[in-house]
Amino acid sequence: MLENITFANPKLLWGLLIIPVAIVWYILRQKKQEASVRFSDMDGFEKLPKSWKIYARHLLFVLQMLALALLIVAVARPQSTSTSETSNIEGIDIILAQDVSGSMLARDLKPDRLEASKKVAADFVESRPSDRMGLVVFAGESFTQVPLTTDHGIMLNMLKELKSGMIDDGTAIGDGLATAINRLKDSEAISKVIILLTDGLNNSGSVDPYTAAELAKLYGIRVYTIGVGSYGTAPFPVQTMFGVQYQQMKVEIDEKMLTTIANSSGGKYFRATSNQKLTEIYDEIDKLERSKIEVTEFRHLHEEFYPLVALALALLLLEFILRKTVFRTLSE
């Protein structure tokens, strides 16, 4: 209880120093007021019992000091604090749809597009501990690598294990988006988000990307699309009789399609032409999709001086009554 007490005017508590000063003054005054009468013989007084009033008369001063102390504390305005908190659950469910096709090994990002996107995605996951995350991978087909989970350790481990060639090559953007939607459509989260990252044209799969975009809109899922790759040409890995060789090849990203997918669902399209740009894109998405948990804290101050004033007045009234009755003197 006392831990929650604060004072509106704490400096006034210095007034309590009056109490010890008054006590000293009272003791000194009592000594000066002791009357003396001379008797030739004290034998007749030694056996007389001392009245309880001799000791109890100091009670009047005690009551006065207690009342004064209570009034000083009351003037300092003690206040108690109570807080109440309301929150609107839940957070955000996010699916990362990651392209792992062979073209993601192009080295216009360092060390290549796939490794750069894995690193930035991992940083993104670590920065959002309160959100559920999931991972979908796609190339010529798609599958769920990690279903929605709050275990971000699993997400980070699975991101680290991603590599090109783990599924048939190609770029099935529609399938990747549809798989991600399937993981989110039954979510009860207040906000559902897909971050789809690819570096090519839709050339595989059975689901049309525009149809998948309509499904995302239908289920209230916001899609952010990221096209990874520099403008012009980039060094792509090519299998030759001498092993893997890197050749400059034209970068082709269907930006119109990715923009349409994003805009139709209330999301946004980004183009990542470098590692730095990719990092900035995820930072922007992170800011756009802050947790929807809204916590409002109400702080209530309650004035606690009223009981102190009432008690002080009661003590003064008791002191007055005792002075006029039990401890009444002849001068009064």
VOPA-427821 format. One record per residue (C-alpha): z negated, x negated, y; chain. Coordinates in steps of 0.05 Angstrom, whole numbers, plus 5000, padded with zeros to 4 digits. Each point is the difference from the previous one (the first is absolute). Layout:
BEGIN
      Z      X      Y   chaine
      Z      X      Y        A
...
***
This chain:
BEGIN
      Z      X      Y   chaine
   5000   5000   5000        A
   4979   4946   5050        A
   5064   4962   4984        A
   5040   5056   5032        A
   4958   5003   5064        A
   5030   4972   5064        A
   4978   5006   5073        A
   5042   5024   5058        A
   4956   4961   5049        A
   4970   4943   4958        A
   4977   4959   5061        A
   4949   5054   5016        A
   4962   4981   4936        A
   4973   4940   5039        A
   4955   5052   5032        A
   4958   4997   4937        A
   4971   4936   5026        A
   4958   5044   5046        A
   4959   5020   4939        A
   4966   4933   4985        A
   4989   4989   5075        A
   4966   5068   5004        A
   4957   4984   4939        A
   4975   4935   5031        A
   4986   5036   5066        A
   4961   5055   4963        A
   4957   4950   4963        A
   4983   4962   5064        A
   4984   5065   5037        A
   4953   5023   4945        A
   4959   4936   5007        A
   4994   5008   5075        A
   4980   5073   4994        A
   4941   4987   4953        A
   4938   5024   5038        A
   4933   4963   4994        A
   4930   5030   5005        A
   4937   4959   4997        A
   4943   5021   4955        A
   4935   4965   4989        A
   5002   5016   4926        A
   5060   5015   4954        A
   4960   5020   4939        A
   5012   5073   5012        A
   5076   4992   5003        A
   5014   4953   4942        A
   4993   5054   4947        A
   5042   5052   5036        A
   5066   5014   4963        A
   5065   4984   5037        A
   5042   5062   5014        A
   5070   5002   4969        A
   5026   5015   5069        A
   4986   4929   5021        A
   5055   4977   4953        A
   5044   5061   5001        A
   5007   5000   5076        A
   5052   4945   4992        A
   5043   5051   4965        A
   5021   5027   5068        A
   5030   4934   5019        A
   5035   4993   4933        A
   5031   5068   5008        A
   5024   4981   5070        A
   5032   4935   4975        A
   5034   5034   4941        A
   5028   5053   5047        A
   5024   4947   5048        A
   5034   4960   4944        A
   5035   5063   4975        A
   5025   5017   5069        A
   5027   4930   5012        A
   5038   5002   4934        A
   5025   5070   5016        A
   5027   4977   5068        A
   5039   4945   4963        A
   5034   5058   4964        A
   4999   4985   4926        A
   5061   5026   4964        A
   5018   5006   4927        A
   5071   4992   4975        A
   5034   5039   4945        A
   5071   4991   4978        A
   5048   5043   4961        A
   5067   4980   4973        A
   5062   5041   4983        A
   5060   4972   4964        A
   5066   5026   4978        A
   5018   4970   4933        A
   5046   4971   4970        A
   5039   4936   5014        A
   5072   4983   4987        A
   5037   4994   4934        A
   5054   4946   5004        A
   5054   4981   4951        A
   5036   4934   5008        A
   5071   5007   4972        A
   5024   4929   4990        A
   5071   4977   4985        A
   5001   4946   4947        A
   5076   4994   4991        A
   5034   4932   4993        A
   5021   5000   5073        A
   4926   4998   5020        A
   5003   4926   4981        A
   5044   4985   5061        A
   4970   4946   5043        A
   5009   5025   5070        A
   4925   5013   4997        A
   4955   4945   4975        A
   4993   4984   4943        A
   5042   5061   4985        A
   5001   5074   5017        A
   4958   5021   4940        A
   4945   4950   5008        A
   4997   5012   5076        A
   4994   5075   4989        A
   4947   4992   4946        A
   4957   4957   5046        A
   5004   5048   5059        A
   4988   5060   4955        A
   4938   4966   4971        A
   4973   4988   5070        A
   5013   5073   5016        A
   4962   5023   4938        A
   4940   4956   5016        A
   4997   5027   5072        A
   4991   5072   4976        A
   4940   5002   4953        A
   4987   5075   5010        A
   5069   5025   4979        A
   5027   5014   4931        A
   5061   4958   4983        A
   5054   5001   4948        A
   5061   4957   4982        A
   5069   5021   4979        A
   5054   4949   4984        A
   5074   5012   4995        A
   5066   4963   4989        A
   5052   5033   4955        A
   4945   5049   4980        A
   4928   5014   5023        A
   4931   5007   4971        A
   4928   5003   5023        A
   4966   4932   4997        A
   4933   5024   5027        A
   4980   5074   5008        A
   4958   5021   5059        A
   4935   4962   4998        A
   4943   4975   5044        A
   4997   4937   4957        A
   5037   4955   5047        A
   4988   4941   4954        A
   5049   5030   4950        A
   5050   5012   5056        A
   4996   4928   5022        A
   5007   4974   4929        A
   5060   5043   4986        A
   5034   4980   5065        A
   4990   4927   4981        A
   5033   5012   4932        A
   5063   5033   5029        A
   5064   4962   4986        A
   5074   5013   5001        A
   5030   5015   4932        A
   4941   5040   4974        A
   5046   5060   4996        A
   5076   5009   4998        A
   5034   4976   5063        A
   5028   5046   5053        A
   4972   5038   5060        A
   4978   5071   4983        A
   4970   5019   5067        A
   5001   5074   4984        A
   4964   4990   4934        A
   4948   4954   5031        A
   4985   5051   5055        A
   4998   5058   4950        A
   4951   4963   4955        A
   4955   4986   5060        A
   5004   5073   5021        A
   4980   5022   4930        A
   4937   4958   5006        A
   4981   5032   5067        A
   5022   5072   4995        A
   4935   5025   4970        A
   4955   4957   5044        A
   4949   5037   5041        A
   4995   4944   5051        A
   5004   5021   5073        A
   5059   4952   5008        A
   5051   4976   4948        A
   5044   4940   5014        A
   5055   4961   4965        A
   5021   4931   5023        A
   5068   4986   4969        A
   5027   4930   5005        A
   5071   4981   4978        A
   5055   4951   5018        A
   5063   5034   4977        A
   5043   5061   4989        A
   4984   5057   4952        A
   5044   4984   4940        A
   4960   5023   4939        A
   4956   5056   4976        A
   5006   5074   4990        A
   4966   5027   5063        A
   5037   5004   5066        A
   4958   4966   5055        A
   5013   5058   5049        A
   4975   5050   4948        A
   4938   4958   4990        A
   4990   4999   5075        A
   5000   5077   5001        A
   4948   5000   4945        A
   4956   4954   5040        A
   5005   5047   5059        A
   4985   5060   4955        A
   4936   4968   4975        A
   4978   4977   5068        A
   5009   4926   4983        A
   5016   4952   5057        A
   5049   4945   4981        A
   5005   4933   5035        A
   5062   4962   4979        A
   5009   4924   5008        A
   5067   4965   4995        A
   4989   4927   4982        A
   5052   4949   5017        A
   5030   4961   5057        A
   5064   5020   5036        A
   5066   4970   4978        A
   4994   4958   4936        A
   4943   4973   4959        A
   4993   4951   4941        A
   5001   5044   4937        A
   4986   4972   4930        A
   5061   5000   4955        A
   5001   4982   4927        A
   5053   4946   4986        A
   5016   4954   4942        A
   4958   4949   5035        A
   4940   5046   5006        A
   4977   5042   5059        A
   5036   4981   5064        A
   4989   5030   5069        A
   5062   5025   5036        A
   5007   5030   5069        A
   5015   5074   4991        A
   5004   5059   5048        A
   4935   5038   5011        A
   5012   5075   4988        A
   4945   5049   5015        A
   5013   5075   5007        A
   4960   5007   5064        A
   5029   5069   5014        A
   4973   5027   4935        A
   4932   4966   5008        A
   4994   5026   5071        A
   5017   5071   4977        A
   4949   4997   4944        A
   4946   4977   5048        A
   5016   5047   5057        A
   5005   5062   4956        A
   4929   4990   4975        A
   4969   4981   5066        A
   4999   4926   4984        A
   5037   4942   5030        A
   5052   4948   4980        A
   4989   4925   5011        A
   5045   4939   4991        A
   4965   4937   4977        A
   5044   4939   5014        A
   4945   4948   4992        A
   4931   4990   4971        A
   4969   5009   5069        A
   5038   5065   5011        A
   4979   5026   4933        A
   4927   4986   5017        A
   5008   5035   5067        A
   5030   5061   4965        A
   4941   5007   4952        A
   4953   4991   5059        A
   5034   5057   5037        A
   4997   5045   4939        A
   4927   4982   4993        A
   4988   5024   5072        A
   5041   5063   4992        A
   4965   5019   4936        A
   4927   4988   5016        A
   4951   5037   4956        A
   4996   5074   5017        A
   4925   5001   4988        A
   4972   5025   5065        A
   4926   4987   5008        A
   4963   5031   5058        A
   4929   4980   5013        A
   4955   5045   5042        A
   4938   4969   5031        A
   4945   5048   5021        A
   4943   4979   5046        A
   4936   5041   4996        A
   4947   4994   5055        A
   4933   4985   4969        A
   4955   4998   5062        A
   4982   5074   5000        A
   4947   4995   4945        A
   4971   4938   5034        A
   4992   5037   5066        A
   4969   5060   4965        A
   4950   4955   4963        A
   4982   4962   5064        A
   4986   5065   5037        A
   4958   5024   4941        A
   4959   4936   5002        A
   4989   5006   5075        A
   4979   5073   4992        A
   4951   4980   4945        A
   4973   4944   5045        A
   4990   5050   5057        A
   4964   5050   4956        A
   4954   4947   4970        A
   4985   4972   5069        A
   4981   5069   5026        A
   4959   5020   4940        A
   4972   4950   4950        A
   5001   4940   5047        A
   4986   5035   5065        A
   4956   4958   5047        A
   4949   5022   5051        A
   5047   4980   5057        A
   5050   5051   4976        A
***
